[in-house]
Amino acid sequence: MEDISNFVLIARTGSLTRSAVVSGVPKATLSHSIHRLENLLEVELSSGPRRGCT
């Protein structure tokens, strides 16, 4: 459920960096949340560049 909440936060703020600042959650944690959701749902949820997430 936390992964979905993080995804919604990123969608609302429009960026991973802004989401990290607003929530106090590290960008790496948010990025991993998105990656887990993408793997679970078997879809790409973001269109930005992938740096460090494999």
C-alpha positions as CSV (number, residue, x, y, z in Angstrom):
1,M,0.0,0.0,0.0
2,E,2.9,2.3,0.7
3,D,4.1,1.9,-2.9
4,I,0.8,3.1,-4.2
5,S,0.8,6.1,-1.8
6,N,4.3,7.0,-3.0
7,F,3.2,6.7,-6.6
8,V,0.2,9.0,-6.0
9,L,2.5,11.5,-4.2
10,I,4.9,11.6,-7.2
11,A,2.0,12.0,-9.6
12,R,0.5,14.9,-7.6
13,T,3.8,16.8,-7.1
14,G,5.0,16.1,-10.6
15,S,8.5,15.0,-9.7
16,L,10.5,12.6,-7.6
17,T,12.6,15.4,-6.1
18,R,9.6,17.4,-5.0
19,S,8.0,14.3,-3.6
20,A,11.1,13.6,-1.5
21,V,11.1,17.1,-0.2
22,V,7.4,17.2,0.6
23,S,7.3,13.8,2.3
24,G,10.7,13.6,3.8
25,V,11.2,10.2,2.1
26,P,14.5,9.7,0.3
27,K,14.4,9.8,-3.5
28,A,15.9,6.3,-3.6
29,T,13.1,4.9,-1.5
30,L,10.5,6.6,-3.7
31,S,12.2,5.3,-6.8
32,H,12.3,1.7,-5.4
33,S,8.6,2.0,-4.7
34,I,7.8,2.8,-8.3
35,H,10.1,0.0,-9.5
36,R,8.3,-2.5,-7.3
37,L,4.9,-1.4,-8.6
38,E,6.1,-1.6,-12.2
39,N,7.3,-5.1,-11.6
40,L,4.1,-6.1,-9.8
41,L,1.8,-4.6,-12.4
42,E,4.1,-5.4,-15.4
43,V,3.8,-1.9,-16.7
44,E,6.0,1.2,-17.0
45,L,4.6,3.9,-14.7
46,S,7.1,6.6,-15.4
47,S,8.5,8.1,-18.5
48,G,11.6,9.7,-17.1
49,P,15.1,8.5,-17.4
50,R,16.1,5.4,-15.4
51,R,19.2,6.1,-13.4
52,G,20.4,3.3,-11.1
53,C,17.2,1.3,-11.0
54,T,17.6,-2.1,-12.6
